[in-house]
Amino acid sequence: MATLLEKAQTLISANLHAMVDKALEANSVAVMKQYIRDAEANLGELEDAAATVGGEVKTLERKYNEYKKKSDQLDRNIDTLLMQGKTDLARAAQNELNSTRRLQEQYHEQWVRQEREYEALLNARLKLQAKLTTIRQEQKELEALLELAKSKEATVRAIKSLDDLIGVGDSDIARLGESIRGRLDKASAHSEMYASRLDSQMDEALGKAEIDLQLEERKRRLGLADTSSLEVDEGEAEEESSAG
């Protein structure tokens, strides 16, 4: 399970800027598509693992409750037997109660441990889903940028061909060359605009994730964190008190 979580964490923390640089250098979005394929595969594995662990959590919780109920009943029976003067039966019941409580504690520990694992899997799943959505959006933006780059390259090749003609001194060809240069300048402006917007979107996505982590840490300091773990701790304290 740890290996799966590590794989998911690697995908979640992937550096978008580095990924974009590689894609642009290769003049292809293949690196982005491979990331998406990897993320989709790991997301499927995470969902299967979460379903399995979630089922185990329910089973362990049920077993714990069954043994707790049995322990409570044995505890009451021992009091009744002692009041009736049936010491031997009370002794046997006490021995059974001790064994039952040990099993009860074991199931409780396993339940709590698996529940934490289940929460970790669910959190990883949500983060990976969010990152996958972001990467899919960025892929579309990159594809548009690359198409624009190819168009610019074609224009540059045309201008190089015209440069030879302009050298002949034909004024009409010279004007045509200037017109095409103007189109190239306009295309360059569009390219810079899209690239700037893409970089801003990626910074915003990464910044939001960092802010969310900071807010979660602040909630823990202020005592505003999820109370489910506190309830489990209180339950353990009550069990230890009753066992004592």
MODELLER restraints for C-alpha pairs under 7 A, 6 or more apart:
rsr = mdl.restraints
at = mdl.atoms
rsr.add(forms.Gaussian(group=physical.xy_distance, feature=features.Distance(at['CA:8:A'], at['CA:42:A']), mean=6.37, stdev=0.5))
rsr.add(forms.Gaussian(group=physical.xy_distance, feature=features.Distance(at['CA:8:A'], at['CA:124:A']), mean=6.77, stdev=0.5))
rsr.add(forms.Gaussian(group=physical.xy_distance, feature=features.Distance(at['CA:8:A'], at['CA:128:A']), mean=6.85, stdev=0.5))
rsr.add(forms.Gaussian(group=physical.xy_distance, feature=features.Distance(at['CA:11:A'], at['CA:39:A']), mean=6.54, stdev=0.5))
rsr.add(forms.Gaussian(group=physical.xy_distance, feature=features.Distance(at['CA:12:A'], at['CA:127:A']), mean=6.67, stdev=0.5))
rsr.add(forms.Gaussian(group=physical.xy_distance, feature=features.Distance(at['CA:12:A'], at['CA:128:A']), mean=5.54, stdev=0.5))
rsr.add(forms.Gaussian(group=physical.xy_distance, feature=features.Distance(at['CA:12:A'], at['CA:131:A']), mean=6.14, stdev=0.5))
rsr.add(forms.Gaussian(group=physical.xy_distance, feature=features.Distance(at['CA:16:A'], at['CA:202:A']), mean=6.96, stdev=0.5))
rsr.add(forms.Gaussian(group=physical.xy_distance, feature=features.Distance(at['CA:23:A'], at['CA:29:A']), mean=5.14, stdev=0.5))
rsr.add(forms.Gaussian(group=physical.xy_distance, feature=features.Distance(at['CA:23:A'], at['CA:30:A']), mean=6.98, stdev=0.5))
rsr.add(forms.Gaussian(group=physical.xy_distance, feature=features.Distance(at['CA:23:A'], at['CA:31:A']), mean=5.98, stdev=0.5))
rsr.add(forms.Gaussian(group=physical.xy_distance, feature=features.Distance(at['CA:27:A'], at['CA:146:A']), mean=6.73, stdev=0.5))
rsr.add(forms.Gaussian(group=physical.xy_distance, feature=features.Distance(at['CA:29:A'], at['CA:139:A']), mean=6.86, stdev=0.5))
rsr.add(forms.Gaussian(group=physical.xy_distance, feature=features.Distance(at['CA:29:A'], at['CA:143:A']), mean=6.79, stdev=0.5))
rsr.add(forms.Gaussian(group=physical.xy_distance, feature=features.Distance(at['CA:32:A'], at['CA:139:A']), mean=6.35, stdev=0.5))
rsr.add(forms.Gaussian(group=physical.xy_distance, feature=features.Distance(at['CA:36:A'], at['CA:132:A']), mean=6.57, stdev=0.5))
rsr.add(forms.Gaussian(group=physical.xy_distance, feature=features.Distance(at['CA:39:A'], at['CA:132:A']), mean=6.66, stdev=0.5))
rsr.add(forms.Gaussian(group=physical.xy_distance, feature=features.Distance(at['CA:43:A'], at['CA:125:A']), mean=6.39, stdev=0.5))
rsr.add(forms.Gaussian(group=physical.xy_distance, feature=features.Distance(at['CA:43:A'], at['CA:128:A']), mean=6.90, stdev=0.5))
rsr.add(forms.Gaussian(group=physical.xy_distance, feature=features.Distance(at['CA:46:A'], at['CA:121:A']), mean=6.58, stdev=0.5))
rsr.add(forms.Gaussian(group=physical.xy_distance, feature=features.Distance(at['CA:46:A'], at['CA:125:A']), mean=6.26, stdev=0.5))
rsr.add(forms.Gaussian(group=physical.xy_distance, feature=features.Distance(at['CA:50:A'], at['CA:118:A']), mean=5.94, stdev=0.5))
rsr.add(forms.Gaussian(group=physical.xy_distance, feature=features.Distance(at['CA:50:A'], at['CA:121:A']), mean=5.69, stdev=0.5))
rsr.add(forms.Gaussian(group=physical.xy_distance, feature=features.Distance(at['CA:50:A'], at['CA:122:A']), mean=6.54, stdev=0.5))
rsr.add(forms.Gaussian(group=physical.xy_distance, feature=features.Distance(at['CA:53:A'], at['CA:114:A']), mean=6.71, stdev=0.5))
rsr.add(forms.Gaussian(group=physical.xy_distance, feature=features.Distance(at['CA:53:A'], at['CA:118:A']), mean=5.78, stdev=0.5))
rsr.add(forms.Gaussian(group=physical.xy_distance, feature=features.Distance(at['CA:54:A'], at['CA:118:A']), mean=5.98, stdev=0.5))
rsr.add(forms.Gaussian(group=physical.xy_distance, feature=features.Distance(at['CA:57:A'], at['CA:111:A']), mean=5.68, stdev=0.5))
rsr.add(forms.Gaussian(group=physical.xy_distance, feature=features.Distance(at['CA:57:A'], at['CA:114:A']), mean=5.83, stdev=0.5))
rsr.add(forms.Gaussian(group=physical.xy_distance, feature=features.Distance(at['CA:57:A'], at['CA:115:A']), mean=5.79, stdev=0.5))
rsr.add(forms.Gaussian(group=physical.xy_distance, feature=features.Distance(at['CA:60:A'], at['CA:107:A']), mean=5.96, stdev=0.5))
rsr.add(forms.Gaussian(group=physical.xy_distance, feature=features.Distance(at['CA:60:A'], at['CA:110:A']), mean=6.93, stdev=0.5))
rsr.add(forms.Gaussian(group=physical.xy_distance, feature=features.Distance(at['CA:60:A'], at['CA:111:A']), mean=5.16, stdev=0.5))
rsr.add(forms.Gaussian(group=physical.xy_distance, feature=features.Distance(at['CA:61:A'], at['CA:111:A']), mean=5.90, stdev=0.5))
rsr.add(forms.Gaussian(group=physical.xy_distance, feature=features.Distance(at['CA:63:A'], at['CA:107:A']), mean=6.70, stdev=0.5))
rsr.add(forms.Gaussian(group=physical.xy_distance, feature=features.Distance(at['CA:64:A'], at['CA:104:A']), mean=5.40, stdev=0.5))
rsr.add(forms.Gaussian(group=physical.xy_distance, feature=features.Distance(at['CA:64:A'], at['CA:107:A']), mean=5.27, stdev=0.5))
rsr.add(forms.Gaussian(group=physical.xy_distance, feature=features.Distance(at['CA:64:A'], at['CA:108:A']), mean=5.77, stdev=0.5))
rsr.add(forms.Gaussian(group=physical.xy_distance, feature=features.Distance(at['CA:67:A'], at['CA:100:A']), mean=6.32, stdev=0.5))
rsr.add(forms.Gaussian(group=physical.xy_distance, feature=features.Distance(at['CA:67:A'], at['CA:104:A']), mean=5.25, stdev=0.5))
rsr.add(forms.Gaussian(group=physical.xy_distance, feature=features.Distance(at['CA:68:A'], at['CA:104:A']), mean=6.10, stdev=0.5))
rsr.add(forms.Gaussian(group=physical.xy_distance, feature=features.Distance(at['CA:71:A'], at['CA:97:A']), mean=5.81, stdev=0.5))
rsr.add(forms.Gaussian(group=physical.xy_distance, feature=features.Distance(at['CA:71:A'], at['CA:100:A']), mean=6.14, stdev=0.5))
rsr.add(forms.Gaussian(group=physical.xy_distance, feature=features.Distance(at['CA:71:A'], at['CA:101:A']), mean=6.27, stdev=0.5))
rsr.add(forms.Gaussian(group=physical.xy_distance, feature=features.Distance(at['CA:74:A'], at['CA:93:A']), mean=6.50, stdev=0.5))
rsr.add(forms.Gaussian(group=physical.xy_distance, feature=features.Distance(at['CA:74:A'], at['CA:97:A']), mean=5.95, stdev=0.5))
rsr.add(forms.Gaussian(group=physical.xy_distance, feature=features.Distance(at['CA:75:A'], at['CA:97:A']), mean=6.94, stdev=0.5))
rsr.add(forms.Gaussian(group=physical.xy_distance, feature=features.Distance(at['CA:78:A'], at['CA:90:A']), mean=5.04, stdev=0.5))
rsr.add(forms.Gaussian(group=physical.xy_distance, feature=features.Distance(at['CA:78:A'], at['CA:93:A']), mean=6.16, stdev=0.5))
rsr.add(forms.Gaussian(group=physical.xy_distance, feature=features.Distance(at['CA:78:A'], at['CA:94:A']), mean=6.62, stdev=0.5))
rsr.add(forms.Gaussian(group=physical.xy_distance, feature=features.Distance(at['CA:81:A'], at['CA:87:A']), mean=6.85, stdev=0.5))
rsr.add(forms.Gaussian(group=physical.xy_distance, feature=features.Distance(at['CA:81:A'], at['CA:89:A']), mean=6.78, stdev=0.5))
rsr.add(forms.Gaussian(group=physical.xy_distance, feature=features.Distance(at['CA:81:A'], at['CA:90:A']), mean=5.45, stdev=0.5))
rsr.add(forms.Gaussian(group=physical.xy_distance, feature=features.Distance(at['CA:82:A'], at['CA:90:A']), mean=6.12, stdev=0.5))
rsr.add(forms.Gaussian(group=physical.xy_distance, feature=features.Distance(at['CA:145:A'], at['CA:191:A']), mean=6.84, stdev=0.5))
rsr.add(forms.Gaussian(group=physical.xy_distance, feature=features.Distance(at['CA:148:A'], at['CA:191:A']), mean=6.98, stdev=0.5))
rsr.add(forms.Gaussian(group=physical.xy_distance, feature=features.Distance(at['CA:152:A'], at['CA:184:A']), mean=6.64, stdev=0.5))
rsr.add(forms.Gaussian(group=physical.xy_distance, feature=features.Distance(at['CA:152:A'], at['CA:187:A']), mean=6.81, stdev=0.5))
rsr.add(forms.Gaussian(group=physical.xy_distance, feature=features.Distance(at['CA:155:A'], at['CA:184:A']), mean=6.81, stdev=0.5))
rsr.add(forms.Gaussian(group=physical.xy_distance, feature=features.Distance(at['CA:159:A'], at['CA:177:A']), mean=6.55, stdev=0.5))
rsr.add(forms.Gaussian(group=physical.xy_distance, feature=features.Distance(at['CA:162:A'], at['CA:177:A']), mean=6.27, stdev=0.5))
rsr.add(forms.Gaussian(group=physical.xy_distance, feature=features.Distance(at['CA:165:A'], at['CA:173:A']), mean=6.76, stdev=0.5))
rsr.add(forms.Gaussian(group=physical.xy_distance, feature=features.Distance(at['CA:166:A'], at['CA:173:A']), mean=5.89, stdev=0.5))
rsr.add(forms.Gaussian(group=physical.xy_distance, feature=features.Distance(at['CA:166:A'], at['CA:174:A']), mean=5.13, stdev=0.5))
rsr.add(forms.Gaussian(group=physical.xy_distance, feature=features.Distance(at['CA:219:A'], at['CA:225:A']), mean=5.42, stdev=0.5))
